[in-house]
Amino acid sequence: MGLNDDAFEVTCPDCGTMLKVDPVTRAIISHTPAPRKRMFEDFTDAARAAREADARRDSIFAQSVDAQKNKDDLMAKKFAEAVKKAKEKPLTDRPLRDFDSTEALRPGTVDWWYAANPQCAGPVEAIWRCAAL
């Protein structure tokens, strides 16, 4: 076919693996993984890193224990602040909701139908009491 039938080698630019590719079938015949890099040069470095990881883990655990100890006090303070704000500014009116606006009362909507027929309190009553409307 004009192609050389000898397999050629390609190095992966990402991981460094050596791939042997057959040009006719375009399939990978074999691969040689890249040599693995050592994480530590010797055991003293590995032991030091393990001790540092243990110390970091113990520190994080101690912080979480302290946070749990202070959680009750924090929640009590937040609740007291919320009660204080509620006493300073009590609710006098009903809260305004999205469907309380006049936009929801345009003809053709369910809210408009209930506003036009106040004798019907809700969907169940609309079926039973207002069936004749």
Secondary structure, 3 states (H helix, E strand, C coil): CCCCCCCEEEECCCCCCEEEEECCCCEEEEEECCCCCCCCCCHHHHHHHHHHHHHHHHHHHHHHHHHHHHHHHHHHHHHHHHHHHHHHCCCCCCCCCHHHCHHHHCCCCHHHHHHHCCCCCCHHHHHHCCCCC
